[in-house]
Amino acid sequence: MQKYLRLLNFRLDVVVNDICGLTGLLIIRAICEGETDQNKLASLRHKNCRKSEEEIAKALHSNGRKDYLFALQQELDTYDHIQKKIEDCDKEIEKKLNEIIDSDSNKHEHYLESKPHKRVNKNTPKDIDMNLKAYQMFEGTDLLAIEGIACPVIGKLFYGFGIDE
């Protein structure tokens, strides 16, 4: 998507940290729907975005190439499709974890209160309490209490123990 944004003369990558973040995707979706007014596009800025609307508007001047716009729409569709597949995988992982934990009474008896997270990693499963699942899988060992361990690492540990079978 970034390639086609540049070819369309939209320098979104200069004004937002992640073009697939909240602000970036809102602006890309609006561009794909035909919006070319840089002020309207800049008004889609999320409140947490560091750049002002004026700075964003300056970076969003289109050259109007329809062929590149079509390619950008195709890339956005591909991105959405992959995100849907990731959600499906997350649901299947949760289902498999629940099967394993529910089948073992020793694992099922362990319970851990939810921990407040300061920052949510966008790459972790959205609706799964990975801390609780890890605590139950490893029978009372709180892996997230270890310095440097995060939910994606726990996911890799699950696969290392043969849960993907």
N, C-alpha and C positions, 0 to 999 in steps of 0.2 A: 504494500500500500504506500509506503514511504517513497518508493521509486516513482510511482505514478503521481503522487502529490507533488513531487519536485518537477516532474515533466509538465504538470498543469500550472506550475509556478506558485503553488501553495507551499510555503516554507513552515509548515506546521511543526516539523521536527526542531526548528530553531526556538520556538516559543513554548513548547510543552516538553516535559521530560520523557513522556511515553505516549506515542500517538495512539496506543491501544488503551490508554487510561480513560477516565471519565470525560474530560474535556476533549481529548483527541477523537474519541469515537463519536461523540455528539456532533462535532464539526464535520467529520468524515461522512457521517450519515446524512447530514444536511447538504453537503456538497453533492452526494450521490442522488439526492432528491431534487437537485437542480438549483439550489441556492448559490448565488455568486456574490451577493453583497457582503463585503468583508466586515461591515459593522454588525450585520445580523449574525454572521458566523461567529464573530468575536463575542457577541452577547451570550453565546452558549457556554461560555467559560464557567467552569466550576468555581465555587467560592474559594477553594483551597489552592487554586492555580496561582503560581507566583507572579506571572506576568499580568499586566493590566490589559483591559479590553483594547486600549489604544495600541499597545505593543503587538497584541495578537492581530488586530486589524491590519497593521502595516505589513505583516508577513503573509497575508491572505489575498493576494491579487492574482486573479485567474487569467490565463491566456485563452480560455474558452475552447480548447481542443476537445471535440466530442469523442474522438477515438481513444484518447487517454482517459476521459471520464468513463467511458464504457469499461475500459480495463480496470479502473479503480473500483467500479461497481462489482466486477467479477471477483476481484481480490477481497472485497468486503464480504461478498457471499461466501467465499471460501473460508474466510476467517470465522464467520458465524457458524458455518457447518462444522468446522473443527471444534469450536467452543461447545457445540451441542454434543459432539462425540466425547469430549472430555467430561461433560456433565453425566453422560450415560455411563462412562467408565467409573466415575465417582460413586454413582448409585450402585453399580455392580460390586465395587470394593466394599461399600457399606454393607450390602447384603451378605457378602461372603464373610466379612468380619463378624457380623451378627450371628451367622450360622455357627461359626467356630466358637465364639464366646458362649452362645446359648447351649451348645452341646457339651460343654465342660463346666460342671458345677463349681469347680475350684476357680476358674477364670471369672465366672459370672458373679461370684460373691464379692469381688473387689469393686469398690465404688470410690470415686474421687470427685470432690466438688469441682465445678467448672472454675478455671482460672481466668481472671480478667486479662485480656490481651491488650497491650498498648497499640499494637499495629497488626492488622490482619494482612497476611501474605496472600496476594491474589492468586497464587499458584497452588494453594491448599484446597482440599475439598470444602465446599461451602457449608454443607449441612451436616457434617460429621464432626463430632467432638473427638478429634484425634488424640487429645490428651487422655480422655477417659478410655478410649479403645486401646491405646498403648498400655495404659495402667492395667487393664483387664488382661490383655494378651500376655503381658510379661508378669502376671500374677502378683501385682502389688508393687512393682518397681516403677517409680515416677521418672520416666526418661526425660521429660521436659525440665526436670529440676537440674539436669546436667548442663553445665555451661557449654554453649555452642550447639546444642541439639534443638532442632526445630521440627515442625510437622513434616516437611518434605523428607527429612532424614529418617523420620519414623516410618514413613511410607516405604522407603527403601529397605529398612530393617524388616518390615512385614514380608516383603518379597524375598528377602534373604532367608527367612525361616520357612519358605515353601508354601506361603499362603496363596500364591498365584496359581497353584495346581488345581 
